[in-house]
Amino acid sequence: MMGRWWATGASGYTIATGINGSAQVVGYYGDLNGNSHGFIYYPLPPNWTGNFDSRLIDCPDLGSTSTDPQSINNQGQVVGYWKSADGTTQGFFYNGGLCTLVSQSSGETEAYGITDTTTVVGAYPDQSGVFHGFMGKVPH
């Protein structure tokens, strides 16, 4: 297979989790402390020449120690989940450099996909630890 390969993070792994119609790729890499950090790789004009630039996605303002983007839509909006120091997870919506919480009533949430109309899908655990899917719109 031919393609673009990304350098691994300091702990030796990089995971690409989503791609949109403009060849923007989201994913995350690990650091030496065992935390993950999100990224967006995007092609530089003209597209498909192998020249890419990147942007980091971290959500420290929401209390994260690890950030795992999962999906990107054609507007460059990203969803995923972050982990706090106590190990709980929360879904996030990233747009224009800002992270916004995606939450369900249970407290923990993981967002896995986003459409071009900002419909988000994901999962959350109930009080018994059983996961349930959800679908909802990101408020503007």
C-alpha positions in Angstrom: 0.0 0.0 0.0 1.3 3.5 -0.9 0.4 6.4 1.2 1.4 9.0 3.8 3.0 7.7 6.9 3.2 9.8 10.1 5.9 9.8 12.6 5.1 8.0 15.8 4.6 9.9 19.1 7.3 9.8 21.8 5.9 6.5 23.2 5.9 4.8 19.8 2.3 4.9 18.5 0.2 7.0 16.2 -3.4 6.1 15.4 -5.4 7.6 12.5 -9.1 7.3 13.3 -10.9 9.4 10.6 -10.7 11.1 7.2 -13.0 13.5 5.4 -13.6 14.4 1.8 -10.7 16.9 1.8 -8.2 14.3 2.9 -8.0 15.9 6.4 -7.0 13.1 8.8 -7.7 13.0 12.6 -6.1 10.7 15.2 -3.9 10.7 18.2 -0.4 9.8 19.4 1.0 8.8 22.8 3.5 10.6 24.9 6.0 9.3 27.5 3.5 9.7 30.3 1.0 7.4 28.7 -1.3 10.3 27.7 -2.6 10.7 24.2 -2.8 13.9 22.1 -5.1 14.5 19.2 -4.1 15.9 15.8 -5.5 16.9 12.4 -3.2 16.4 9.4 -4.3 18.3 6.3 -2.9 18.4 2.8 -1.3 21.7 1.5 -2.2 23.0 -1.9 -2.2 21.5 -4.4 -3.8 18.5 -2.8 -2.3 15.0 -2.9 1.3 16.1 -3.4 2.4 14.5 -0.2 2.9 17.9 1.6 0.9 17.9 4.8 0.7 20.3 7.8 -0.8 19.5 11.2 -2.6 21.0 14.2 -2.7 19.6 17.7 -6.1 19.0 19.4 -6.0 18.9 23.2 -8.8 19.9 25.5 -7.0 20.9 28.8 -9.6 23.6 29.4 -12.2 20.8 29.9 -9.9 18.9 32.3 -8.4 16.4 29.9 -5.1 14.5 30.4 -5.6 12.5 27.1 -7.5 13.6 23.9 -8.6 11.0 21.3 -10.3 12.5 18.2 -12.4 9.9 16.4 -14.1 11.6 13.4 -13.9 14.7 11.2 -16.6 16.1 8.9 -16.1 18.0 5.6 -16.2 21.4 7.5 -13.2 20.3 9.6 -15.2 19.8 12.8 -14.0 17.0 15.0 -15.5 14.8 17.7 -14.0 12.3 20.0 -13.4 11.9 23.7 -11.0 13.0 26.4 -9.9 11.3 29.5 -9.5 12.9 32.9 -6.9 12.1 35.5 -9.4 9.9 37.3 -10.0 7.8 34.1 -13.5 9.1 33.3 -14.2 9.9 29.6 -16.2 12.8 28.1 -17.1 13.4 24.5 -16.0 16.6 22.8 -16.8 18.7 19.8 -13.8 20.6 18.3 -14.3 23.6 16.0 -12.1 26.5 15.2 -9.6 25.7 18.0 -12.3 25.4 20.7 -13.3 22.2 22.5 -17.0 21.9 23.7 -18.3 19.1 25.9 -20.6 16.5 24.4 -22.5 15.0 27.3 -25.3 12.6 28.3 -27.0 12.5 31.6 -24.9 9.6 32.9 -21.8 11.7 33.2 -19.4 9.8 30.9 -19.7 10.0 27.1 -17.7 9.0 24.0 -18.4 10.6 20.6 -17.4 8.5 17.6 -18.8 10.2 14.5 -20.0 13.5 13.1 -22.0 14.4 10.0 -21.6 17.6 7.9 -24.8 18.8 9.6 -23.2 18.3 13.1 -25.2 15.2 14.1 -23.0 13.3 16.5 -23.2 9.6 17.4 -21.5 7.9 20.3 -22.1 5.9 23.4 -22.4 6.3 27.2 -22.6 3.8 30.1 -25.6 3.6 32.4 -25.1 3.1 36.2 -24.7 -0.6 35.6 -21.8 -0.1 33.2 -23.9 -1.1 30.2 -23.1 1.1 27.1 -25.9 2.7 25.1 -25.7 4.4 21.8 -26.8 8.0 21.3 -27.4 10.4 18.4 -27.8 14.2 18.8 -27.1 17.6 17.4 -24.3 19.8 18.5 -25.8 23.1 19.7 -24.7 26.2 17.9 
